Amino acid sequence: MRSGDFRALMDRIEAIEKYIYQVEQKKPPLQEIWLDNEVVCSYLKISKRTLQRYRSNGVIAYSLVGRKTYYTISEIKKLLEEKRIMRNSDSLEELAAKGLMTLPKD
């Protein structure tokens, strides 16, 4: 490999590294990821009606965007702690990954 080719390869690797670092910086903190009804119901193993009841009774905070309802992971975590529903931190990471899949791409 010629030194010019090697330098070009190293420049490309550094550009990829820089891009990956920037993408990681844009990733929202776990507690700030927003989830929709479907993801929350699936994770908590509850019906949409039960989730609606939690909203109506003020058990869980939520936000409406248009006709869709969203919840932060911090609210789900708070609900789990108050209700003593057992989940571990790995399952919260899995939930965050599902929430990130539903976010619109920039």
C-alpha positions in Angstrom: 0.0 0.0 0.0 1.3 3.4 -1.0 1.7 6.1 1.7 -0.9 8.3 -0.1 -3.5 5.4 -0.1 -2.7 4.7 3.5 -3.2 8.4 4.5 -6.5 8.5 2.5 -7.7 5.3 4.4 -6.7 6.8 7.7 -8.6 10.1 6.9 -11.7 8.1 6.1 -11.4 6.1 9.3 -11.1 9.3 11.3 -14.1 10.8 9.6 -16.2 7.7 10.5 -15.0 7.9 14.1 -16.0 11.6 14.2 -19.4 10.8 12.8 -20.0 8.0 15.3 -19.0 10.3 18.2 -21.4 13.0 17.0 -24.3 10.5 16.7 -23.6 9.2 20.2 -23.7 12.8 21.5 -27.2 13.4 20.0 -28.6 10.4 21.7 -31.1 11.6 24.4 -30.5 10.5 28.0 -32.5 7.4 28.9 -34.9 9.2 31.2 -35.9 11.7 28.4 -36.9 9.2 25.8 -40.6 9.5 24.8 -42.7 6.3 24.3 -46.1 5.9 22.8 -49.1 3.9 24.2 -48.3 0.7 22.3 -44.7 0.5 23.6 -45.7 1.3 27.2 -48.6 -1.2 27.2 -46.4 -3.9 25.8 -43.6 -3.2 28.4 -45.9 -3.0 31.4 -48.1 -5.8 30.1 -51.3 -3.8 30.6 -54.2 -2.9 28.4 -54.7 0.4 26.7 -57.7 0.9 28.9 -55.6 0.4 32.1 -53.1 2.9 30.8 -56.0 5.3 30.1 -57.2 4.8 33.7 -53.7 5.6 35.0 -53.8 8.9 33.0 -57.4 9.8 34.1 -56.5 9.1 37.8 -53.3 11.1 37.6 -51.1 8.0 38.2 -48.9 8.7 35.3 -47.9 12.0 33.6 -48.2 12.2 29.8 -48.1 14.5 26.8 -50.5 14.7 23.9 -49.1 15.5 20.4 -51.9 15.7 18.0 -53.9 12.6 18.8 -51.0 10.6 20.1 -50.1 10.1 23.8 -46.5 9.9 24.9 -44.8 9.1 28.2 -41.2 9.6 29.3 -39.2 6.7 30.6 -38.7 8.6 33.8 -42.5 8.5 34.3 -42.6 4.8 33.6 -39.8 4.2 36.1 -41.7 6.3 38.7 -44.8 4.3 38.1 -42.9 1.1 38.5 -41.3 2.3 41.8 -44.6 3.4 43.2 -46.5 0.3 42.2 -43.7 -2.0 43.1 -43.8 -3.7 39.7 -40.5 -5.6 39.3 -38.4 -4.7 36.4 -34.6 -4.4 36.2 -32.3 -1.8 34.6 -31.7 -4.1 31.6 -35.4 -4.1 30.8 -35.4 -0.2 31.0 -32.6 -0.2 28.4 -34.6 -2.5 26.2 -37.6 -0.1 26.6 -35.4 2.8 25.7 -34.3 1.1 22.5 -37.9 0.5 21.5 -38.6 4.2 22.2 -35.7 5.3 20.1 -37.0 3.2 17.2 -40.2 5.2 17.2 -38.5 8.6 17.1 -38.6 10.4 13.8 -35.2 10.4 12.0 -33.4 13.8 11.6 
